[in-house]
Amino acid sequence: MFFDCTGLLAGLAASVITKWRANDKFSFGYVRAEVLAGFVNGLFLVFIAFFILSEAVERAIEPPEVKHERLFMVSFLGLLVNLIGIYAFQHAHAHSHGGSSHGHSHSNHNHSHDHSHSHSHSSGSSGQSQIIMKGVLLHIIADTLGSVGVIISSLLVQHFGWMRADPICSIFIAILIVISVMPLIKESVMILMQRQPVSLDDMLPQCYQKVMQLAGVYSIQEPHFWTLCSENYVGALKLEVSKAADPKYIVSHTHMIFASAGVRQLYVQLDFAAM
């Protein structure tokens, strides 16, 4: 229960930290705190599951005497609290779907060595706390499963005197927790490792194709796309263009092409070919 509360506190702290404004040191803001909280929550849940599993195996080998009357009462109260928690969570989540966005764009500036850079960004906070919420919800569900398991095992012990029901239910719960938490850990690890957003895997090649069809574009170099936080994608790429190319036309159309794929922040650098 201590680890449980610690994991929930990590989620709560992260949801506050994500609201902090960007500054000179943290120019992207603190939105990544949600990814870290999701990862920490996931690890906590795996640790809890491992702890339950090892204890359950020990108890299965040597079943202890279980005071099922008290156990049933406590687990039933625990289940009630968790069901209220799930209801409150869903209710709060439904009300928190408003989003705010802020954007600023920098005009093109041509450098003496024939370079033009442009970047624009607007970050939406609608999907910002998705990973935190997933972690917290998984915590509450894991708790609920625990209470359900204890109720079932205490009934089996009470009516059939089957002492091994308790550790078997615990093993089952531990396995369920691990299975449910794996997608959360995988998602947070992929974001922290700067993997290209999975939802853009099919769309990016099409975007590159469209950019290559723009008048004056010769090649696309060093494309990088990553997830800042839930559903907030950032990209950077360098375009080799002809000397006669219109930089404003190329940059604005490139932004439009990637914005339609869901990339909210894009950094475009133009290299003018020396020919």
N, C-alpha and C positions, 0 to 999 in steps of 0.2 A: 504493500500500500504506500510505503514511503517513496519508492521509486516511481510509483504511479503518479503521486502528487508532484514529484519533481519534474516529471515529463510534462504534466499539465501546466505547471508553472513556467516551464521553458516556452511552451506555446503561447501562454498569456503574455510573457515578457516580450516575445518576438512580435506579437501583434501590436504592442505599443511602440516598439523600436521601429517597425516598418513605417510608422507615421512621421518619424523625424524627417526634417528637411535636409536636402542635399547641401553640402558645404564644400569648401576648397579641398579638403582631404578626402571626403567621400563624395566625389562628384556625381556618382550614380544614385546617391541617397543610401538609405539603409534597407531597401526592399529585399535584399538577399537574406536578411535575418529570418524570413519565413522559410527559406530553403534549409538553412541551418537548423531551425527549430524542427522542421519535418524530419530531417536526418537524425537529430538527437532523439526525437520522440520514437522514431523507428528503432534505433539502437536500444533505447530503454525497453521497448516492448519485446525485442528479441531476448534481452537479458532476463526480463520477467518470465518469458516463456521457458527459457533454459533453466531458470531457477525452479519453476513449477515442475518441469519435466524431471529434473534430477531428484527433487523431493518425492515426486510421485513414484518413481522407480523404486526408491528406497522403501516407501510405504507399501508398495505392491509386494515386495519381497517379504517384509515383515509388517502385516497390517496392524496398526495400533487400535486401541479401544477408542471409539468415537462417541462423544456425547451428542447424539443426533438431535435431541429436542432443542438444545440451545443453538446448535449448528443451523437447524432449519429456520429458526426465528431470525437469527442474524443474517443469513443469506437471503431470506425473504425481504427483510428491511433493505438490504443492500440492493436487491433487484428493483425495489420501488424507487429508491434514490436514483439509480442509473436510468430507469425509464423516464423519470422526471427530467433528468439531465439530457437525455436524447431529445425529448420533446422541446425543452427550452433551447437546446442547441439548434434544432431545425427551425424553430420559430425565430430565433435571433438571426440565423443565416438568411432566412427569407427576407428579412427587413434590411439586411446590410448589402443589398445588391445595387445600391446607387453608386455611380462612379464619377470621379472628377478627373479632368484632364487639363494639363497645361502644356503649351507648346511654344517653342521659339526657334526661329530659323536664322541662320547666318547667311548673309549674301555672299555670292561668289567673290573671291579675290584672286586675281591673277598675279603670280609671282614672276620675278625677273627670269627665272629659269623655266618658263612656260609650264607652270603647274596651275591647276585650278582646283580648289577644295570646296566642298559644300557639305554641311551636315544639318539635319533637322531632327528634332525629337519631340515627341509628345508621349508622356507616360500616363496610362490609365490605371486607376487603382481598383477597377471592378474585380479583376481576378487575382488581386495581389495576395490575399491571405488564404488562397485556396489550399496550399500545402499545409499551412498551420492548421486549418480547419479539418483537413483530412486526418492529420495526426491526432488532433484532440478527439475527433469522432471515433477513430480507431481505438483510442484509449478507453473511451466510455463503453464502446461495444465489447472490448476485451473484458472489461469489468462486468458487464451484463452477462456475458457468456460464463464468466466465473461463477456468478450468483446462480445462474440457471443450472450449471453443472453441480454445484454444491446442493441445491434443492433436490435434484434428481438422485444424487448419490445418498443424501440423508434419508430420502424416502425408501430407497432400496435397502439401506442399512436397517431402517426402522421396521420395515415389513418383512424383509427376507433374511435379515441378519447377515447380509453379504458385505463383509468389511472391505473387500477388494474393489467394490464399486467406487469408493472415494478416490483412490489413486488412478483408476482407469479413466474416470471423468476428468481428472486433472491432466492426464496425458493427452486426452482428446482436445481439451481446451488449449493446452500449450501448442499443439500442432496447428489448431485453427488460428491462433494469434500469429504464428510465424507465417502461415500462408497469406493471411490478410495484410500483413505489414510489408511483405516483400516488394509489392509494386511501389509503395511509398519510398522505401529505401532506394530502389532502383531509379526512380524519378529524380530524387534529390541528388544522388551520386552523378547522374548524367548532367544535371544542371551545373553542379559544382566542378565537374570535369570539362565544362564548356563545350559539351557535345552540341552539334547542330540540332536545333529543335526537331523532334520526331515528326511533328505535324507538318513541317516544311520539307521533309525528305522528298516528296513527290513534286512539290510546287516549285522549288528553287531551280531545277533544270529548265523548267518552262520559262521562268523569269529570265534566266541567263539568255535563253534563245531569243526572247522578245527584246532584250537590251542589245544583243548582237545585231538585230535588224534595224536599230536606230541609225539614221544617216550619219556617217563619219566615224562609227565605232569599229575599231579593228580587232580588239581582244579584251577579255576580262581577266584581270590578274588578282591574285591574293584575296579571293572572296572568303570572308569570315562571318559566320552567323552563330549567335548564341542566345540563350535564354537568360534574361536578367532576373525575372521572377515569373510567377504564373502568368502565362499568356502575354508576356511582355518581351518581345524579341528585338534584338539589336543586330545590326549588320554593318560591315565595312567592306568596300571593294575598290579596286583601282581599275580604271578604264583607259586603254590606249586608244587615242582618237587622232584623226587627221588634223593637220594644221588649219584647214579651212572649216573645221567643225564648229557648230554653234554651242558653246559651253552651257549656256542657260537652257537651251532646248534639251540637250542630252541629260543634264543633271535633273531637271524637273520631271522629264519622262521616266528616268530611272527611278526616282522617288515614287512616282505614281505606280509603276509596275510592281515594285516590292511592297508598297503600302497595300495594294490589292491582295497580296499574299499574307498580310498581317504583320509585316515588319514595321514597327512604329518608329524606330530610330535607325537612320541609315547615314553612313558616312561615305561620301563618294569623292574619290580623288581622280582627277583627269591628268593623264600624261600625254602631251602632244608629241606625236611621232615626228622625228627629225627627217622628214622627206618632202 
